[in-house]
Amino acid sequence: MYILGINAYHADSSAAIFKNGILIAATEEERFRRIKHWAGFPSEAIKFCLKEAGITLSEVDYICIGRDPKAKLFSKFFYLLKNITKKNTLLFDRLKNSKKVKSIERELSEISGLSESEIKPKIQNVEHHRSHLASAFFASPFDESAILSIDGSGDFTTTMLAVGKGNQIKVLDSIDFPVSAGLFYTAFTQYLGFHHYGDEYKVMGLAPYGKPIYVDEIREVLKFTDNGLFDWDADYFVNPNEIKMDMDTNIPIISNLYGQKLVDKFGPSRKEKEELTQKHKDIAASVQRVSEELILHILNHLQKRTGLKNICIAGGVAQNSVANGKIIENTKFKNLYIPSAGHDAGISMGCALYAYNHILKQPRAEAVYSAYTGSKFTNEEIEKFLTEKKVKFSRLDDDKLFDKITDKLIEPGVVGWFSGRAEFGPRALGARSIIADPRNENAKELLNTKIKRRESFRPFAPSILKEYVSEYFTKVEDVPFMEKVFPIKPEKHSIIPAVTHADGTGRLQTVDKTVSPRYYNLIERFRQKTGVPILLNTSFNENEPIVNTPAEALDCFLRTQMDMLVLENCVIER
């Protein structure tokens, strides 16, 4: 049985395909369109998935869409009645988007040659947050678990709590739009001068440079409720009817979310290119702290309510790796699973899993610990491309290649590393990575100014061999998708300064030999030469989606100051 999952006409559109519950391929549309957070129809991602499965759309049994227009109809109707006399930009935008969603059958017909009447019986709509829940629980190793989906909004829901057991998910509670942890964080992200969709991670990166001295003031914005949920003071935000979510250009744009009361409380907002002051950094630290408190408030009540020891989390807020790193220590949960695409791209994977496991009641597949589900190119394809481009290169076997790369890193040098299948999700995990020596105290400045061309406060991640985590970090957990931040042991700060953040933490990726054998062996060769089982890892891009093809990797290499480019076993040097 083949099931195709789609996230369409929503930020981070994507596609995923399963055969008998086993994931074959999954990828974001932005990788093909080269526009971050592409929000249109994922035609190229769908074509890629079908090609990887070796089938046509006619052979797909179910086409799952991660959105259900029928979800929470009563809540939507009541909200509309309550606000019928007010200006309602949001409603207008949602109606326009709903028309796009109805065109999915036509879009699928155009790329497949099938008639709409042939496609329609295959369509299965799955609510946004149920898709998130499924993307985490059904991919996890747990037979039974509490589940939390938490983000900006989707299908009129912003937070959903559930329990998963076997192949079933039971929803326990939810919070309706507009009250939202994701929109709360986005409002402060905009206030701090970061206005692009998805800029919330910049606030998380800025927070360690500040002190949480505004926590009491920010706690007044949110209201933690005794039932483990939350509300907010609406006066700190714009009227939700006036929120504009523009997807017309397939580039998601969210209008200003913060209200006058927030400005009155904290002072004028920062303009985009204004200097970041200590006050801005302190507000970032305070917003991050209160967000962590909120997540822990929800999870502690959920654990008490369910009595379970396992927790799965998905949704945009699940990308807050700093908060994730504190969950096990600060709740009674013992085990945590977050998928590689916890954000909205994971909707495609989740809606397909929900249909296969929950609706069709099929048995679950093995847990998913690999994010390598995207594009792949052979050495022969790469050689042909480089020869046609008249690019000088050498081809080495892995043993010689690892020696050459690690020597270049130790020099010190910066290497573009393109190996195996691309990752599904926002993190580079050693398939499409830029790597450097974590011992080089100048590496961070070099990468931020000359290669990534981004803000100086943005951190870089340590990819660490799984067996050595206890030597460098104060906590030991599996972190396969770089989804948690842990404190680095104080005595190691001076040894790996390039991956130690301002507050002494690092957003680690634990590299497992069985999941990432080639990347593991490269880091192991570096360890043999330096004694350090870690490489600095950042995504292979320059203010664009992560590179997807050898051509994109070569372009990025040529316009930046990387010292070496490795495309599988082919090496290009300056």
N, C-alpha and C positions, 0 to 999 in steps of 0.2 A: 504494500500500500504506500503510495506516494502522497505526501501532504506538502503543499506550498504555503508558506506563511508570508504575509505582506504587511508592512507598515507604510501607508500611502497618504499623501496630502497632509503630512504631519512632519514636524522637524525630525531629522535623522531618519529619513525614509530608508527602507531596507527590505531584503528578502532572505528567506531561509527555506531549505528544502530537506525533508526527512523521508527515509525509506524504512518502513516498519518501525517507526519511532527512533531511528538512529539518524543523527544529524550528518548530512552529506556536505552541505555548503551553506554558508551564510555570509552576507556582506552588505555594507552600506552603499547607497546610491552615490554618495559624495565621492567615493573612491574613483568612480568613473566620470562623473560630471566635473570634478575638481573644484567644487564649490562647497564650503563647509556647511554642514547641517542641512543639506539639500532637503526640501520639503515637498517635492512634487511626486509624481508617479515613478516608482523605482523600476523602470523598464529595463535598464541595463543590468541591474542586480538580479532581476528575474531571469533574464536571458542567461546570465552567468550561472545561476543555480541550475537551470534546466540543462545547460551544457555539461556541467559537472556531474549531474545525475545520469546523463546520457539518454535523456528522454525529451519528448515534446509535451506541450501543455495538454494535449489530448490524453496523455497517459497519466496525468495527475488526477488522483481520486477526489481530493478536496483542496479548495483554495480558501485559505483562512485570512480574514481581514481583521486587524487588531483594533477594531472600533465597532461599537454597536449603537446605532442611532436610537434603538428602542430602550436603551438603558436609562433608568431613573426618569422615565417620562413624567411621572407625577411631580417629582422634585423640580424638573425643568418647567412644567406648566405652572406650578405654584410660584416659582421665582419670576416667571414672565408676568403673571397677573399682578404680583406685588410691585413690579417695576414698569408696568405698561405705559405709564404717563411720562416716563423719563427717557431722555436721550439714550439710545441703546446701540452703540457702535459694536459692542461685543456680539450681540444677537445677530446683527447684520452680517458680521464676518463669519459667524458660525453657520448661518444659512447659506452663504456663498460656498463655504467649505463643504457643507453637506451635499450640495449639488455636484461638487467635484467627486466626492466619494461615490455618488450614484453612477458616475461615469466609468468606474473601474472595469465593469464588464466590457464597455466599448474599448477602453485602453488595452485590455487583455486580448480582445478580438483583433485589434490592429497589429499586435506583435506576434500573434500566434496563427492567424488565418482561420481560427475557429469562429463560428457565429456566436453572437451574444446568447442565443437560446441554448447553445451547447454548453456555454460557460456558466450560465445562471444556476443550474442545479448543483454545481460544484461549490458554490460560494457558501461560506460559513462565517458569520460575524461573531467576534468575541470581544467583549467589553475590554476597554483599554487596561484597567487595573487588574482584571482577571488574567489578562495576557502577561502583565508584569509578574503577578504571583506565580503563574505557571513557569515563566522563564527561569525563575529561581528554584522553586520546589521540585519540579519534575526533572531538572538538570542536576539536582543535589544528590548526595549519597544517602539522604535520610528517608527512612520509610514513614516517619511521622515527624512533623515539625510545625512550629508556629511560623507564620509568614507575614511580612509587612511590605506593602507597596506604598511608596510615598514620593510625590513629585509636585510639579506645578499644578497641572490639572489634565484630565482626560475623561471624556464621557460624563462630565459634570461631577466627577469625583476627584479629590486631591489626595486622599489617604484611604487605604483599605487594609483591614486586619483579617487574617484568616488562619485556618488550621488545615494542613495537608496530611492525608493518611493514605498510603498506597497510591492508587491512581485517582483519588478524589480530593477536591479542595472545597472546604466549607467556609464561606465568608461570615465573619463574626460581627463586623462593624465597619463603618466608613464615615468620612467627612465630606460634605458637599462643598462645591465651589461657592463663594470665592475664598473661604478660609483655607490657607495653604502654606505649608512649610516651604515649599519651593518658591512660591511667589513672594513670601516674606524675605527670603534670601536674595531673590532677584531684585526686589525693591531697594535693598541696601546696596546691592552690586551697582545698580544704576546711580544711586545717590553718591557713591564713591567714584563715579566717573567712568565706569565700565559699561558701555551701552550695547555692545554686540551680543547677540544671542549666544548663550553658552559661556559667558565671561565669569560665571560664578566661581570657577576654579581659581581665578585671579585673586579674589577676596580670600579664599582659603590659603593661597600662597603668600599673601600679604600679611595675614594674621600673626604669624610668628614674630614679626618685626614690631608688633605693638603689645600693649598691656590691656587686659580686659577691664578697663576702669569705667566703662559705660554699661556694664552688665545690668545694673539696677534699672537704668533708664530704658534699656532695650527689653527687659522683662515686662515692662508696662505695655509693650506692643502686643505681646502674646499672652494668652490666658490659659494656663495649664488647668485642665478640669479633673475632678476627682475620679472620673471613669476611665482615665488613662488617655483621653483625647485632648483636644485643645480648641480654643477659639482665638479671636484677635480683636483689637480695638480698631474698628473700621476707619476711624478718623485719621489714622496714620497713612492710609492708602487712598488712591483716587477712587471715585465711584466705579465699582466693577463694570457697570454698564458702559462706561466710557473707555474701557481697556480695548485697545486695537491689536489684534493678532494678524498681521499681514503676511499671507503666504502667496500673494499673487505672482511674485517673481520667483517663487520656489526657494527664496531665501527668507527664513523666518525672522520677522521683526516684531518685537513686543513694545508697545508704547509705554510711556512713563507710568510706573506703578505707585510711586510714593506720593503722599499727599502733603498739604501745607503744614499739618501738625508735626510731621516728621522734621520738616525744615525748621519750624519754630523751636522744636526740642533740641536739635543737633546743630543748627546753623546752616548757612548756605551750602548747597550741594557742590561737589567738586566738578569743574568742567573737565572735559575729556583729556586735555593736554596740560592741565595745571599740575604744578608740583604736588607730589604726595607728601603731606605733612605728617608729623607724628600723631596728630589728632586723627587723621584718616586711618593710619595704621592701628591706632587704639580702638577705633570704631570697628574696623575689620576683625580685630581680636575679640571684641565683645560680641559681635554678631555670630562669629564662629562658636564662641563659648555657649551662648544661649541656644544656638541650633543643636549643639551636642546635648545640652540639658533636655531639650525637647525630645530628641530621639531616644534618649535614655529613659525619660518619663514614659513615653509610649511603650517602649520595650519592657520595662520593669512591670508595668501593669499587664501587658500581654503575657509575660511569663507567669505572673501570679494567677492570671485568669485561666491559662491553659495547663500549667504545671509541667510544661515540656522543657527539655534541655537543649533542643535544636532550634535554630532560628535561620530563616532565609529572608533576604531583603532584596528588593529591586525598586526601580523608579529612579528619576533623576537625582533625588536626595541621597540615594544609595551610592552615588559617585563621590560623596564626601568621605574621602579615605581617612581623614584625621579622626572624624567621629567613629568610623568603622573600627579603627584600631583600639578604641576604648570600650567597645561593647562587651566583650567577654570579661574584662576586668571589672566592669561596673554593673553587670547584671548577673542573674543566676543562670543564664544560658551558658552552656558548655561548648557548643559547636556552632559555627557561623558559616553560611554559604552565600556568596554574592556572585552572580554570573559575570562573565567578561563584558557583556553589553547590558549593564544594569539600567542604562538610560533608554531612551525611546527606540533606538535601533533594535533593542532586544525584544520589542513588541512582536516582530515578525517570527522570531523563534518561539516566543511564549504563546502566541495564539495558535500556532501549529501544534505545540505540545498539549495545550488545553483541549483542543479538539481530539487529538489522538488518545490521550490518557483519560481525561475527565469525561468528555462527551461519548467517545466510542468505547471507553472502558478497556482499553488495551493495556497490556503489561508495560511497565516502564523499562527503558533501556538503562545501560550503565551510566553512572554519573559523568558529567562533562567537566574535565579538567584541562582541556585543550581549547584554545581560542583560534587555532590555526585552521580556518575554514574558508579563506579567501583565495586570491589569485596565486598562481604558481607558474614558474617558467623553467625550462630545462637549460642546461649548459649549452646545448646545441642551438636553441632559440636565441640565447643571449649572445653567443659567438657570432651568429648570423647577423644579428642587429648591430653589434659593435663593428663588424667587418664592413657592413654597408655604410656605417657612419664614419668609417676610416679612423676609428679610435684605437690607439695602441693599447694592447692588453696582454697579459700572460694568464695561462690556465694552469693551476696547481692542484695537486691532490690535497685532501684535507690536512694531512700531517704537515706538509710544507706550508700550506696556506695559513694554518694556525700559528706557526712560527713567525711567518712574515707579518701577520696582523699584530700579534702581541709585541713584536719588536717595534713596530711603528707606534703602538700605543705608549710604550715605555719611553720612546724618544724624547719628548712626548708628541703624539700626533692624534688626529681625530679621524675616525673611520666611518664611512657609510656602509652599513651591513644589510644586505638584501638576501634573505635565505628562506627557502621553503614557502609554505603558504602564508599569505597575509593574515593578520589578526582580525577577529571580529570584535569591535569595540573601540573605545577611544584611546586605549593604551598600546604603545609599542612594546612587545614582549619578546624581542629578540628575533623577529622575522623581518621587520622594517624599522630598524633602529640606527641611530647615530651613537657610536660608542667611544668612550675615552677612558683614560686612567683615573680612577677615583682618588688616587693619592696626589694628583696634580692640583695644587691650590689655585692655579690660574685657569683651570679648565672651565669652570662655571662662567667666568667673565668672557673667555674666548668664545664659548658656545652661544651665550646670550647676545653678544654684540656682533660677532662676525659670521655666525651660521644661522642661528634661530631668529636673530633680529627681533628680540622681544624684551620685555621689562626685566630689569636686573634682579628683581626680587624673586623671580620664578625659579623654583628648585629643579634639580635633576635627581633621577631615581637610581638606587643601587640594585642591580641584578645580582643576587647572591646565591651561590650553590646551597641547596636545601640543607645539606649536612652541617653547614657552618653558621647557621642563623644564631645559635646560642652564644657563639663567640663574639658577635658584633652587636646584637640587639638584646634589650632587657626582657623581651617577650619572645616566645617561640610558638608560632602558628604557621600553617600552610597559607601562603599568600600567592597563589598561582597567577592571579590577574592584576597584580599591583594595586589591590583594592583596599589596603590598610597602611596606615602610617604608624610606626613604632619608634620609641626612643632608642637611639644608638648609645651604646655604653660610653660613658665619658672618656675612658682611656683610649677609645678608638676614634674620637673626633679628629685628632691631629693626624691620624693614619689615613682616613678617608675624607678629607675636608671638602672635596668636590661634590659629595653626595650627602653631606651633613647639613641640614637646614639650620636656620638661625636659632631655633629653639632646641637644637640637638637631636632632631628626629630625622627619619628618612622614610620615604614611600617605597617600600621594598617590593621586589618580585622574587619569590623563592623559585629557583630554577631546578626542576626535577629532570633527572637523566632520562626517565622513561617518556616524558612528555616533550621535552625539548633537547634531544640528544646532541644535536650539532652545536647549539648555543651553549649547552652545558660543557661540551668538550673544549670550546674556545675559552670559556672562563676558567676551566681547569688548567689549560695550558698557561694562561696568565697567572694563575695561582702558583704553578710550579716555578715560574720565573721570579715572582715578586713576593710570594707568601700571602698574598691578598686574594681571597676567593670571590672577588666582586668586580664588576665592570660598571662604569657610569653608563646609563642607558637613557636616551631620550628619543622621541619619535622622529622618524626620518621624514622631515618636511621643513618648510620655511614659510610660515604663515599661510598654509594651504592644507588640504587634507593630506594624510599620510600617503606617501608614494605607493602606487599600485603596480607599476610596470617598470621594466628596466629603463625605458625612455624617460620616465618621470624621475627616476633615481639619478640618471646621468645628468639631466637638466639641473637638478638640485645641487649635485656635486659641482658642476661647472660654474654656477652662479654664486657659490659660497666658497669658504676657505677650508673645506675639508682636505685632508692630506691624501686620503686613499678611498677608493670605492671598490667594494667587493660585491659582485653580482654572482651568487652561487660560488663557483670556483674560479671565476674570472676576475682578475685584479687590474684596476686602472690606478696609476699613480701620477702625481703632478711632476 
